[in-house]
Amino acid sequence: MACLSHLNQLLHITTLPVTPSISPPTTTVGFRSKQFGRPVVLADVSRRMVYVRSNTSDDEWGEEKKVPSPAVAVGEVKLADSETEKVKKALVGSFYGTDRGLKATSETRAEIVELITQLEAKNPTPASNDALTLLNGKWILAYTSFAGLFPLLSSGLLPLLKVEEISQTIDSESLTVQNSVQFAGPLTTTSISTNAKFEIRSPNRLQIKFEEGIIGTPQLTDSLEIPENVEFLGQKIDLSPFKGILTSVQSTASSVVQTISNQPPLKIPISNSKAQSWLLTTYLDEELRISRGDGGSVFVLIKEGSSLLTN
């Protein structure tokens, strides 16, 4: 009881009588919680109910402030990052078999649009032009809905020649952009690219003006690989009867290509003032970029060297 008396003095106890009961004499010690709005029982020691009432002022209670501990904050960030990573991997996985969007079905396109929308809502770089260093480097085109590129991607229009890579290289120091398409054939590889300057027009929009086109000189591959057949205009053409002829000219063709490869690339100036475009970035991190273009077209690019390219 001495301990209880001391507790009363310290915590300003208000004692309220209660109706005696048949149970053994007890005293319930507790306090009123502002959080729960009801007494919280601490102990039963006699036949009275004792409430501990804090002398803390309302100002000291104040409004509830949610100040997460560092551990909780880090956990929440990791959880958000984990969710974003899952969406990114799901998006890249949905590109499988679409040939950069050329062969995507309507169902697959709808799935891709949904995943892109989710990522854009989680954009960690809401003002991409304030983080130009993230834009720096070579970006590989993984998917597009831009129909203007489909004729280029269509293998039916390019027999014995396929698009190996479509890329965009950005240099924020020189304010330049280079778009490049790399072709691979049975004997050589070559590329066609355009060089352009860009200006910042808004937090996420770049205005691009093309200055020149470049036709790269063919580079000789290790050996001539002749496929069994090729598809041209919807028909398969058997190449087996021509293998002997093609093999016999391989050495001659190799020497010709070697000579051409030593020549500088052909540069064509672009003086047309209308040769302009714009780039609107809607998602950007260290390895993935989503951009929007005319007519609602979308471009998904992956930074060179990213593990997403191998997924």
DRENDRENVO-723251 format. One line per 8 residues: number of its first residue (from 1); their letters; for each residue x, z, y of N, C-alpha, C. Coordinates in Angstrom, 3 decimals, m for minus. Each point is the difference from the previous one (the first is absolute). Layout:
N
NUM> A> X/Z/Y/X/Z/Y/X/Z/Y; ...
This chain:
311
1> MACLSHLN> 0.831/0.000/m1.210/m0.831/0.000/1.210/0.853/0.000/1.242; 1.186/0.567/m0.073/0.898/m0.030/1.153/0.416/m1.411/0.317; 0.235/m0.765/m1.057/0.370/m1.414/0.208/m1.135/m0.748/0.651; m1.236/0.287/m0.426/m1.157/m0.686/0.551/m0.182/0.363/1.459; 0.221/1.266/0.336/m0.124/0.432/1.400/1.032/m0.691/0.867; 1.198/m0.109/m0.504/1.053/m0.680/0.750/m0.345/m1.474/0.206; m0.572/m0.623/m1.037/m0.413/m1.397/0.098/m1.071/m0.172/1.043; m0.942/0.966/0.084/m1.077/m0.067/0.997/0.552/0.039/1.407
9> QLLHITTL> 0.973/0.870/0.213/0.564/0.101/1.333/0.717/m1.263/0.410; 0.717/m0.597/m0.908/0.760/m1.199/0.319/m0.882/m1.200/0.252; m1.066/m0.162/m0.734/m0.813/m1.219/0.051/m1.338/0.207/0.674; m0.217/1.143/0.708/m1.235/0.251/0.753/m1.218/m0.154/m0.896; m0.104/0.836/m1.020/m1.063/m0.121/m0.988/m1.319/0.462/0.585; m1.060/m0.742/m0.273/m1.365/0.415/0.319/m0.700/0.305/m1.321; m0.485/1.231/m0.156/m0.606/0.423/m1.261/m1.504/m0.099/0.103; m0.596/m0.677/m0.959/m1.445/m0.182/m0.020/m0.552/0.682/m1.236
17> PVTPSISP> m1.080/0.825/0.126/m0.575/0.668/m1.183/m0.728/m0.984/m0.878; m0.033/0.265/m1.251/m0.707/m0.838/m0.964/m0.900/0.884/m0.823; m0.979/m0.592/m0.655/m0.946/0.748/m0.825/0.677/0.429/m1.278; m0.116/1.312/m0.352/0.638/0.460/m1.245/m0.600/m0.730/m1.202; 0.779/m0.144/m1.009/m0.433/m0.684/m1.223/0.259/0.897/m1.187; m0.426/m0.448/m1.154/0.164/0.784/m1.232/1.446/m0.035/m0.451; 0.723/m1.045/0.390/1.378/m0.133/m0.454/0.850/1.104/0.580; 1.171/0.268/m0.549/0.880/1.067/0.476/0.305/m0.194/1.471
25> PTTTVGFR> 0.242/1.118/0.714/0.279/m0.105/1.437/1.202/m0.896/0.262; m0.198/m0.936/0.878/1.087/m0.930/0.332/m0.014/m0.288/1.475; 1.070/m0.467/0.505/0.095/m0.527/1.368/0.629/m1.387/m0.080; m0.649/m0.956/0.609/0.503/m1.378/m0.017/0.734/m0.281/1.302; 1.237/m0.361/m0.079/0.805/m0.316/1.173/0.135/m1.515/0.089; m0.283/m0.536/1.162/0.085/m1.448/0.144/0.112/m0.395/1.452; m0.099/m1.270/0.283/0.028/m0.476/1.390/m0.871/m1.224/0.111; m0.440/m0.264/1.205/m0.804/m1.201/0.244/0.926/m1.163/0.330
33> SKQFGRPV> m0.147/m1.059/m0.723/0.850/m1.171/0.214/m0.714/m1.016/0.859; 0.635/m0.444/1.071/m0.610/m1.053/0.826/m0.075/m1.316/m0.765; 0.921/m0.176/m0.928/0.010/m1.256/m0.759/m1.162/m0.068/m0.970; m0.294/1.158/m0.691/m1.050/m0.007/m1.009/m1.320/0.524/0.517; 0.010/0.772/1.149/m1.233/0.496/0.594/m0.664/1.082/m0.815; 0.764/0.688/m0.859/m0.590/1.070/m0.807/1.091/1.006/m0.329; m0.403/1.254/m0.375/1.022/1.004/m0.317/0.817/m0.421/m1.212; 1.269/0.362/0.044/0.876/m0.225/m1.141/0.412/1.351/m0.545
41> VLADVSRR> m0.337/0.281/m1.255/0.207/1.316/m0.599/1.463/0.204/m0.335; 0.549/1.138/0.446/1.367/0.347/m0.352/0.048/1.028/m1.142; m0.843/1.054/0.126/0.046/1.043/m1.049/m1.253/0.845/0.050; m0.341/0.673/m1.079/m1.105/0.945/m0.077/0.592/1.377/m0.312; m0.092/0.898/1.003/0.624/1.304/m0.208/m0.956/1.160/0.242; m1.185/m0.183/0.619/m0.974/1.080/0.207/m1.380/m0.597/0.204; m1.001/0.873/0.291/m1.364/m0.492/0.101/m0.309/m0.455/1.424; 0.840/m0.764/0.651/m0.297/m0.613/1.289/0.674/m1.362/0.039
49> MVYVRSNT> m0.575/m0.875/0.787/0.581/m1.339/0.159/0.754/m0.021/1.321; 1.236/m0.291/m0.032/0.855/0.000/1.189/0.437/m1.424/0.288; m0.222/m0.441/1.207/0.403/m1.344/0.425/1.188/0.116/0.945; 0.982/m0.761/m0.211/1.158/m0.023/0.884/m0.234/m1.093/1.025; m0.054/0.359/1.263/m0.265/m0.975/1.048/1.262/m0.177/0.827; 0.494/m1.208/0.056/1.226/m0.253/0.746/m0.268/0.089/1.483; 0.992/0.496/0.743/m0.117/0.112/1.446/0.529/m1.237/0.703; 0.266/m1.062/m0.788/0.552/m1.226/0.569/m1.024/m0.680/0.884
57> SDDEWGEE> 0.417/m0.438/1.164/m0.919/m0.656/0.936/m0.296/m1.410/m0.444; m1.056/m0.591/0.585/m0.367/m1.376/m0.344/1.108/m0.964/0.357; 0.734/0.314/1.096/1.071/m0.908/0.390/1.085/m0.049/m1.057; 0.221/1.144/m0.640/1.024/0.009/m1.032/m0.436/m0.766/m1.234; m1.329/0.084/m0.284/m0.520/m0.835/m1.095/0.140/m1.449/0.390; m0.560/m0.299/1.183/0.043/m1.383/0.492/m0.691/m0.958/m0.937; 0.100/m1.262/0.320/m0.551/m1.026/m0.885/0.973/m0.252/m1.132; m0.543/m0.382/m1.088/0.835/m0.260/m1.172/0.901/m1.205/0.266
65> KKVPSPAV> 1.278/0.235/m0.139/0.951/m1.082/0.241/0.664/m0.368/m1.308; m0.044/m1.250/m0.312/0.585/m0.473/m1.252/1.433/m0.428/0.267; 0.908/0.871/m0.288/1.417/m0.288/0.174/0.639/m0.011/m1.369; 0.108/m1.136/m0.604/0.519/m0.056/m1.362/1.447/0.431/m0.057; 0.341/0.641/m1.071/1.397/0.360/m0.199/0.806/m1.255/m0.282; 1.318/0.062/0.236/0.817/m1.189/m0.251/m0.168/m0.546/m1.402; m0.133/0.893/m0.987/m0.135/m0.470/m1.386/m1.288/m0.784/m0.186; m1.102/0.502/0.619/m1.279/m0.697/m0.122/0.057/m1.340/0.709
73> AVGEVKLA> 0.615/m0.022/1.195/0.081/m1.247/0.759/0.777/m1.049/m0.770; 1.129/0.409/m0.577/0.798/m0.947/m0.778/m0.789/m0.493/m1.193; m0.744/0.897/m0.655/m0.803/m0.396/m1.149/m1.045/m1.024/0.367; m0.647/0.209/1.175/m1.031/m0.947/0.427/0.610/m1.360/0.293; 1.185/m0.020/0.631/0.661/m1.269/0.301/0.370/m0.721/m1.278; 0.532/0.759/m0.966/0.382/m0.627/m1.264/m1.217/m0.565/m0.715; m1.127/0.720/0.083/m1.223/m0.485/m0.637/m0.464/m1.296/0.648; 0.040/m0.032/1.339/m0.413/m1.216/0.702/0.927/m1.157/m0.339
81> DSETEKVK> 1.323/0.281/m0.039/0.960/m1.038/m0.347/m0.246/m0.504/m1.415; m0.311/0.915/m0.902/m0.242/m0.378/m1.386/m1.212/m0.925/m0.107; m1.053/0.306/0.736/m1.193/m0.843/m0.026/0.304/m1.385/0.557; 0.773/m0.055/1.083/0.365/m1.288/0.584/0.828/m0.825/m0.962; 0.948/0.654/m0.678/0.840/m0.708/m0.959/m0.830/m0.582/m1.133; m1.003/0.748/m0.448/m0.875/m0.506/m1.069/m0.745/m1.247/0.450; m0.497/0.014/1.235/m0.735/m1.159/0.519/0.944/m1.186/0.139; 1.222/0.241/0.477/0.979/m1.079/0.148/0.316/m0.653/m1.342
89> KALVGSFY> 0.223/0.826/m1.016/0.311/m0.545/m1.325/m1.196/m0.737/m0.596; m1.201/0.515/0.255/m1.200/m0.687/m0.487/m0.152/m1.345/0.689; 0.306/m0.047/1.300/m0.096/m1.255/0.745/0.980/m1.032/m0.536; 1.250/0.396/m0.158/1.015/m0.924/m0.510/m0.343/m0.438/m1.423; m0.522/0.923/m0.803/m0.392/m0.357/m1.357/m1.130/m1.010/m0.051; m0.881/0.034/1.000/m1.128/m0.940/0.029/0.439/m1.426/0.318; 1.250/m0.174/0.457/0.508/m1.349/0.300/0.427/m0.751/m1.251; 0.103/0.712/m1.119/0.515/m0.625/m1.222/m0.858/m1.199/m0.404
97> GTDRGLKA> 0.672/m1.135/m0.203/m0.683/m1.211/m0.446/m0.718/m0.761/1.088; 0.108/0.448/1.261/m0.720/m0.689/1.086/0.846/m1.071/0.676; 1.315/m0.058/m0.309/0.900/m0.975/0.639/m0.104/0.105/1.522; 0.240/1.221/0.497/m0.038/0.319/1.435/m1.388/m0.211/0.618; m1.030/m0.004/m0.807/m1.361/m0.165/0.499/m0.624/m1.328/m0.337; 0.819/m0.979/m0.397/m0.510/m1.339/m0.297/m1.013/0.017/m1.142; 0.271/0.764/m1.052/m0.844/0.005/m1.190/m0.882/1.247/m0.103; m0.149/0.732/1.081/m0.808/1.223/m0.036/m1.483/m0.334/m0.109
105> TSETRAEI> m0.689/0.674/m0.893/m1.445/m0.187/m0.134/m0.708/0.759/1.119; m1.294/m0.282/0.173/m0.768/0.680/1.034/m0.059/1.506/m0.269; m0.075/0.380/m1.272/m0.030/1.415/m0.358/1.317/0.685/0.355; 1.108/m0.694/m0.306/1.311/0.560/0.324/0.192/0.097/1.503; m0.454/m0.998/0.729/0.112/0.035/1.466/m0.766/1.180/0.576; m1.181/0.261/m0.534/m0.796/1.130/0.483/0.733/1.317/m0.258; 0.623/0.114/m1.171/0.764/1.211/m0.318/1.183/0.160/0.948; 0.688/m1.112/0.274/1.156/0.038/0.896/m0.419/0.392/1.415
113> VELITQLE> m1.105/m0.550/0.469/m0.498/0.334/1.339/m0.300/1.492/0.106; m0.605/0.572/m1.044/m0.323/1.421/0.006/1.269/0.854/0.070; 1.019/m0.352/m0.783/1.248/0.761/m0.004/0.732/m0.136/1.331; m0.038/m1.199/0.574/0.634/m0.210/1.306/m0.689/0.845/1.066; m1.321/0.059/m0.049/m0.759/0.809/0.961/0.365/1.475/m0.120; 0.172/0.478/m1.226/0.394/1.391/m0.204/1.376/0.285/0.591; 0.933/m0.924/m0.190/1.343/0.203/0.532/0.007/m0.061/1.528; m0.744/m0.921/0.557/m0.046/m0.105/1.460/m0.545/1.283/0.626
121> AKNPTPAS> m0.912/0.673/m0.709/m0.540/1.270/0.500/1.043/1.118/m0.068; 1.033/m0.171/m0.847/1.054/1.001/m0.143/1.292/m0.443/0.672; m0.063/m0.978/0.881/1.191/m0.576/0.624/0.888/1.082/0.621; 1.227/0.187/m0.516/0.882/1.037/0.551/0.658/m0.417/1.309; m0.138/m1.288/0.381/0.608/m0.501/1.234/m1.076/m0.677/0.835; m0.845/0.762/0.680/m1.117/m0.585/0.747/0.441/m0.913/1.140; 1.225/0.183/0.504/0.537/m0.885/1.048/1.299/m0.593/m0.528; m0.110/m1.094/m0.735/1.161/m0.577/m0.683/1.072/m0.473/0.968
129> NDALTLLN> m0.401/m0.448/1.186/0.970/m0.512/0.960/0.791/1.110/0.684; m0.396/1.249/m0.232/0.792/1.137/0.454/1.004/0.423/m1.059; m0.045/m0.672/m1.147/0.928/0.291/m1.101/0.554/m1.327/m0.526; 0.624/m0.752/0.902/0.482/m1.339/m0.361/1.071/0.045/m1.083; 0.701/1.115/m0.114/1.020/0.079/m1.041/m0.621/m0.088/m1.399; m1.255/0.446/m0.127/m0.682/m0.135/m1.293/m0.323/m1.458/m0.302; m0.219/m0.787/1.063/m0.303/m1.419/m0.193/1.238/m0.803/m0.366; 1.171/0.530/0.310/1.240/m0.722/m0.258/0.182/m0.319/m1.479
137> GKWILAYT> 0.615/m1.154/m0.248/0.366/m0.346/m1.364/m0.799/m1.163/m0.560; 0.236/m0.259/m1.270/m0.644/m1.118/m0.693/m1.202/0.500/m0.780; m1.151/m0.644/0.246/m1.250/0.366/m0.663/m0.455/m1.160/m0.897; m0.315/0.329/m1.244/m0.415/m1.010/m0.978/m1.529/m0.037/m0.061; m0.563/m1.199/0.125/m1.451/m0.149/m0.082/m0.463/0.226/m1.436; m0.897/0.985/m0.177/m0.534/0.305/m1.329/m1.414/m0.522/m0.179; m0.750/m0.087/1.111/m1.387/m0.445/m0.093/m0.470/m0.471/1.374; m0.853/m1.015/0.006/m0.637/m0.457/1.228/m1.370/m0.599/m0.320
145> SFAGLFPL> m0.893/0.108/0.966/m1.295/m0.671/m0.100/m0.046/m1.210/0.935; 1.154/m0.337/0.600/0.079/m1.112/0.941/m0.026/m1.321/m0.774; m1.095/m0.728/0.121/m0.177/m1.239/m0.772/1.007/m1.070/0.395; 0.573/0.101/1.196/0.965/m0.993/0.440/1.255/m0.040/m0.843; 0.282/1.082/m0.724/1.180/0.030/m0.864/m0.288/m0.472/m1.415; m1.247/m0.109/m0.369/m0.342/m0.344/m1.384/0.506/m1.376/m0.435; m0.081/m1.047/0.845/0.572/m1.283/m0.435/1.489/0.097/m0.305; 0.702/0.852/0.765/1.426/0.179/m0.237/0.256/0.713/m1.321
153> LSSGLLPL> m0.864/0.963/m0.318/0.178/0.781/m1.224/m0.452/m0.739/m1.245; m0.841/m1.007/0.181/m0.571/m0.707/m1.141/1.079/m0.789/m0.731; 0.245/0.354/m1.252/1.017/m0.699/m0.795/m0.422/m1.421/m0.345; m1.316/m0.271/0.041/m0.473/m1.341/m0.324/0.454/m1.045/0.998; 0.311/0.447/1.227/0.467/m0.940/1.023/1.510/m0.104/0.031; 0.693/0.849/m0.769/1.453/0.014/0.022/0.547/m0.068/m1.426; m0.059/m1.156/m0.653/0.516/m0.107/m1.367/1.501/0.242/m0.041; 0.444/0.728/m1.026/1.400/0.363/m0.199/0.558/0.861/1.130
161> LKVEEISQ> m0.859/0.436/0.917/0.442/0.815/1.120/m0.987/1.146/0.188; 0.497/1.202/0.156/m0.883/1.146/0.189/0.494/0.850/1.165; m0.937/0.738/0.576/0.346/0.906/1.092/0.600/1.256/m0.614; 1.259/0.212/0.273/0.695/1.153/m0.558/m0.275/1.264/0.807; m0.051/m0.145/1.326/m0.160/1.175/0.854/m0.463/m0.413/1.387; m0.886/0.820/0.573/m0.406/m0.148/1.398/0.336/1.309/0.689; 0.748/m0.083/1.078/0.477/1.224/0.630/m0.067/m0.088/1.519; 0.081/1.164/0.623/0.048/0.099/1.457/1.071/1.035/0.350
169> TIDSESLT> 0.954/m0.411/0.820/1.089/0.876/0.410/m0.129/0.305/1.480; m0.031/1.296/0.334/m0.196/0.437/1.383/1.245/0.732/0.479; 0.450/m0.350/1.205/1.135/0.659/0.642/m0.474/0.519/1.349; m0.188/1.317/0.115/m0.542/0.574/1.226/1.001/m0.001/1.149; 1.299/m0.069/m0.301/1.002/m0.007/1.064/0.031/m1.343/0.729; m0.066/m1.091/m0.770/0.000/m1.329/0.619/m1.410/m0.525/0.248; m1.019/0.786/m0.421/m1.410/m0.384/0.164/m0.282/m1.349/m0.656; 0.464/m0.162/m1.233/m0.177/m1.264/m0.714/m0.736/0.220/m1.320
177> VQNSVQFA> m0.675/m1.062/m0.423/m0.704/m0.024/m1.281/0.348/m1.302/m0.709; 0.318/0.088/m1.276/0.253/m1.207/m0.795/m0.934/m0.007/m1.202; m0.820/m1.042/m0.089/m0.854/m0.219/m1.167/0.683/m1.007/m0.913; 0.070/0.313/m1.280/0.740/m0.858/m0.913/m0.749/m0.182/m1.317; 0.064/m1.229/m0.508/m0.562/m0.329/m1.314/1.136/m0.560/m0.851; 0.236/0.628/m1.137/1.075/m0.430/m0.890/m0.593/m0.715/m1.198; 0.487/m1.216/m0.244/m0.461/m0.813/m1.118/1.062/m0.013/m1.095; m0.460/m0.065/m1.243/0.909/m0.110/m1.142/m0.414/m1.182/m0.853
185> GPLTTTSI> 0.975/m0.850/m0.342/m0.239/m1.143/m0.870/0.834/0.111/m1.254; m0.027/m1.000/m0.853/0.769/0.053/m1.242/1.506/m0.082/0.216; 0.426/m0.460/1.177/1.423/m0.196/0.257/0.484/0.730/1.243; m0.852/0.151/0.995/0.431/0.580/1.266/m1.028/0.991/0.549; 0.436/0.737/0.988/m0.901/0.819/0.805/0.209/m0.383/1.462; m1.052/0.094/0.778/0.092/m0.305/1.426/m1.038/0.829/0.735; 0.033/m0.063/1.310/m0.929/0.807/0.781/m0.397/m0.722/1.279; m1.163/0.353/0.492/m0.484/m0.472/1.296/m0.385/1.237/0.804
193> STNAKFEI> 0.486/0.100/1.221/m0.262/1.189/0.794/m0.237/m0.356/1.460; m0.537/0.957/0.722/m0.210/m0.138/1.437/0.549/1.236/0.696; 0.646/m0.226/1.135/0.499/1.095/0.816/m0.897/0.157/1.222; m0.246/1.235/0.384/m0.912/0.260/1.113/0.439/1.241/0.761; m0.457/0.104/1.239/0.184/1.183/0.834/m1.341/0.730/0.083; 0.042/1.315/0.186/m1.259/0.724/0.129/0.017/0.915/1.225; m1.197/0.260/0.499/m0.200/0.927/1.117/m1.031/1.044/m0.407; 0.165/1.220/0.512/m0.956/1.064/m0.286/m1.176/m0.123/0.951
201> RSPNRLQI> m1.209/m0.119/m0.541/m1.203/m0.159/0.808/m0.937/1.202/m0.085; 0.146/0.826/m1.024/m0.829/1.196/m0.153/0.709/0.911/m0.992; m0.502/1.218/m0.237/0.686/0.902/m0.936/0.200/m0.583/m1.390; m0.838/m0.957/m0.412/0.114/m0.562/m1.354/0.078/m1.528/m0.019; 0.018/m0.632/1.159/m0.064/m1.459/0.038/1.256/m0.607/0.601; 0.540/m0.990/m0.713/1.146/m0.763/0.477/m0.419/m1.443/0.226; 0.398/m0.548/1.124/m0.232/m1.414/0.278/1.246/m0.771/m0.409; m0.180/m1.025/m0.816/1.129/m0.723/m0.580/0.015/m1.445/0.494
209> KFEEGIIG> 1.164/m0.440/0.458/0.169/m1.387/0.461/1.099/m0.657/m0.837; m0.349/m1.072/m0.717/0.948/m0.683/m0.871/0.942/m0.873/0.817; 1.286/0.027/m0.380/1.012/m0.731/0.757/0.641/m1.133/m0.789; 0.143/0.175/m1.304/0.604/m1.071/m0.794/m0.364/0.126/m1.468; 0.013/m1.150/m0.671/m0.180/m0.045/m1.437/1.325/m0.330/m0.669; 0.209/0.523/m1.185/1.273/m0.195/m0.703/m0.275/m0.439/m1.435; 0.613/m1.109/m0.375/m0.062/m0.473/m1.384/1.344/0.306/m0.630; m0.002/0.935/m0.931/1.256/0.404/m0.626/0.541/m1.060/m0.933
217> TPQLTDSL> 1.303/m0.028/m0.129/0.623/m0.949/m0.927/m0.193/0.497/m1.432; m0.230/m0.913/m0.939/m0.212/0.409/m1.398/1.227/0.712/m0.564; m0.268/1.015/m0.810/1.071/0.723/m0.672/m0.109/m0.247/m1.502; 1.131/m0.318/m0.615/0.021/m0.356/m1.413/m0.237/1.229/m0.869; m0.882/m0.144/m0.982/m0.217/1.065/m0.974/1.019/m0.129/m1.115; 0.026/0.974/m0.889/1.010/0.021/m1.064/m0.145/m1.174/m0.959; m1.221/m0.342/m0.350/m0.200/m1.075/m0.966/m1.367/m0.627/0.200; m0.157/m1.164/m0.555/m1.266/m0.714/0.084/m0.915/0.460/m1.120
225> EIPENVEF> m1.127/0.563/0.366/m0.981/0.450/m0.976/m1.222/m0.905/0.072; m0.268/m0.681/m1.089/m1.099/m0.951/m0.025/m1.161/0.602/m0.780; m1.150/0.165/0.616/m1.146/0.566/m0.719/m0.577/m0.995/m0.990; m0.779/0.506/m0.934/m0.627/m0.866/m0.989/m1.031/m0.916/0.650; m0.720/0.530/0.982/m1.002/m0.809/0.696/m0.228/0.587/1.388; m0.593/m0.789/0.848/m0.359/0.443/1.348/m1.463/m0.346/0.241; m0.610/0.767/0.882/m1.385/m0.257/0.358/m0.043/m0.662/1.372; m0.632/m1.154/0.065/m0.067/m0.741/1.252/m1.417/m0.533/0.191
233> LGQKIDLS> m0.633/0.437/1.105/m1.369/m0.407/0.325/m0.962/0.287/m1.145; 0.208/1.157/m0.610/m0.921/0.432/m1.051/0.298/m0.564/m1.367; 1.063/m0.790/m0.154/0.340/m0.589/m1.300/1.388/0.440/m0.432; 0.162/0.237/m1.292/1.301/0.367/m0.538/0.771/m1.250/m0.401; 1.243/m0.073/0.463/0.853/m1.158/m0.297/1.119/0.451/m0.928; 0.090/m0.637/m1.169/1.023/0.338/m0.985/1.338/m0.591/0.434; 1.018/0.871/0.135/1.310/m0.460/0.453/1.010/m0.186/m1.126; m0.399/0.271/m1.223/0.964/m0.106/m1.106/0.620/m1.389/m0.131
241> PFKGILTS> m0.737/m1.095/0.238/0.646/m1.315/m0.113/1.061/m0.237/1.061; m0.056/0.776/1.095/0.932/m0.234/1.103/1.195/0.942/m0.022; 0.055/0.901/m0.986/1.073/0.977/m0.008/1.379/m0.652/m0.103; 0.105/m0.992/m0.828/1.300/m0.675/m0.163/0.458/m0.639/1.300; m0.915/m0.660/0.684/0.354/m0.655/1.263/0.395/1.032/1.054; m0.793/1.052/0.091/0.273/1.022/1.008/1.325/0.714/m0.264; 0.306/0.204/m1.272/1.261/0.659/m0.329/1.190/m0.880/0.351; m0.124/m1.300/m0.204/1.111/m0.912/0.272/0.348/m0.088/1.487
249> VQSTASSV> m0.990/0.239/0.837/0.274/m0.094/1.444/0.324/1.371/0.596; 0.042/1.032/m0.835/0.231/1.347/0.523/1.346/0.097/0.703; 1.056/m0.522/m0.619/1.324/0.115/0.597/0.072/m0.737/1.330; m0.633/m1.187/0.062/0.006/m0.769/1.243/m0.780/0.731/1.093; m1.157/0.500/m0.388/m0.827/0.714/0.969/0.701/1.254/0.501; 0.721/0.660/m0.888/0.697/1.219/0.388/1.056/m0.279/1.064; 0.727/m1.088/m0.168/1.035/m0.333/0.985/m0.623/m0.361/1.346; m1.144/m0.686/m0.046/m0.682/m0.353/1.244/m0.488/1.248/0.726
257> VQTISNQP> m0.626/0.891/m0.758/m0.505/1.235/0.604/1.142/0.838/0.552; 1.130/0.014/m0.708/1.150/0.763/0.460/0.478/m0.527/1.345; m0.013/m1.307/0.154/0.410/m0.601/1.270/m0.970/0.361/1.124; m1.306/m0.070/m0.303/m1.015/0.324/1.003/0.054/1.477/0.383; 0.300/0.856/m0.969/0.021/1.441/0.249/1.050/0.396/1.020; 1.022/m0.818/0.147/1.058/0.311/0.960/m0.391/m0.352/1.434; m1.132/m0.663/0.164/m0.445/m0.388/1.334/m0.775/1.148/0.660; 0.054/0.088/1.327/m0.765/1.050/0.690/m1.495/m0.279/m0.084
265> PLKIPISN> m0.829/1.032/0.121/m1.454/m0.212/m0.048/m0.473/m0.835/1.181; m1.117/m0.677/m0.186/m0.569/m0.845/1.054/m0.907/0.849/0.879; 0.295/0.049/1.307/m0.792/0.787/0.946/m0.819/m0.930/0.894; m1.277/0.311/0.096/m0.922/m0.826/0.792/m0.596/0.865/1.115; 0.347/m0.270/1.265/m0.552/0.792/1.105/m1.517/m0.161/0.096; m0.677/1.086/0.349/m1.451/m0.021/0.193/m0.266/0.241/1.484; m0.403/m1.043/0.699/m0.216/0.100/1.445/m1.473/0.106/0.375; m0.880/m0.116/m0.987/m1.433/0.070/0.267/m0.379/1.404/0.459
273> SKAQSWLL> m0.569/0.094/1.195/m0.375/1.304/0.554/m1.129/0.653/m0.791; m0.742/m0.789/m0.783/m1.102/0.545/m0.788/0.448/0.546/m1.352; 1.291/m0.152/m0.296/0.518/0.490/m1.280/0.198/1.517/0.088; m1.107/0.717/0.079/0.042/1.457/0.120/m0.946/0.632/m1.016; 0.240/1.255/m0.264/m0.848/0.758/m0.903/0.068/1.464/0.421; m0.680/0.860/m0.733/0.068/1.422/0.283/0.013/0.785/m1.300; 0.521/1.192/0.083/0.162/0.859/m1.170/m0.597/1.363/0.316; m1.052/0.370/m0.730/m0.666/1.287/0.184/0.256/0.863/m1.234
281> TTYLDEEL> 0.730/1.082/0.182/0.334/0.891/m1.107/m1.035/1.113/m0.107; m0.628/0.122/m1.157/m1.039/1.019/m0.196/0.441/1.119/m0.941; 1.119/m0.197/m0.686/0.586/1.063/m0.830/1.499/m0.244/m0.070; 0.773/1.084/0.139/1.450/m0.151/m0.041/0.652/1.297/m0.464; 0.845/m0.112/m1.026/0.894/1.088/m0.367/1.343/m0.616/m0.389; 0.842/0.757/m0.676/1.352/m0.478/m0.289/0.044/m1.158/m0.988; m1.071/m0.221/m0.769/0.066/m1.026/m1.034/m1.209/m0.923/m0.081; m1.047/0.272/0.765/m1.209/m0.818/m0.086/m0.525/m0.291/1.400
289> RISRGDGG> m0.415/m1.228/0.199/m0.577/m0.395/1.296/m1.231/m0.853/m0.239; m1.062/0.278/0.757/m1.224/m0.790/m0.047/m0.241/m0.566/1.393; m0.218/m1.310/0.074/m0.219/m0.656/1.277/m1.287/m0.815/m0.055; m0.617/m0.157/1.155/m1.218/m0.789/0.132/0.283/m1.237/0.839; m0.748/m1.088/m0.312/0.172/m1.235/0.734/m1.332/m0.604/0.391; 0.035/m1.268/0.371/m1.212/m0.697/0.428/m1.041/m0.027/m1.110; m1.270/0.065/0.412/m1.095/m0.114/m0.947/m0.081/1.150/m0.986; 0.625/1.134/0.319/m0.050/1.138/m0.907/0.954/m0.098/m1.175
297> SVFVLIKE> 0.905/m0.981/0.019/0.953/m0.133/m1.104/0.937/1.203/m0.021; 0.451/0.347/m1.199/0.842/1.175/m0.171/1.278/m0.380/m0.730; 1.086/0.692/0.341/1.294/m0.215/m0.636/0.554/1.352/m0.434; 0.408/0.099/m1.253/0.618/1.218/m0.509/1.446/m0.341/m0.353; 0.925/0.710/0.634/1.421/m0.267/m0.204/0.714/1.263/m0.453; 1.023/m0.182/m0.851/0.773/1.109/m0.543/1.446/m0.163/0.434; 0.596/1.099/0.451/1.383/m0.046/0.477/0.952/m0.335/m1.147; 0.937/m0.891/0.286/0.999/m0.376/m1.001/0.747/1.232/m0.500
305> GSSLLTN> 0.136/0.110/m1.320/0.666/1.132/m0.602/m0.933/1.121/m0.418; m1.264/m0.066/0.393/m0.962/1.044/m0.361/m0.321/m0.061/m1.494; m0.256/1.174/m0.568/m0.382/0.064/m1.421/m1.374/m0.618/m0.235; m0.785/m0.166/1.065/m1.318/m0.622/m0.156/0.096/m1.453/m0.457; 1.114/m0.643/0.266/0.184/m1.394/m0.407/0.149/m0.138/m1.508; 0.367/1.074/m0.666/0.208/m0.066/m1.445/m1.194/0.561/m0.767; m0.997/0.545/0.707/m1.173/0.555/m0.679/m0.905/m1.097/m0.520
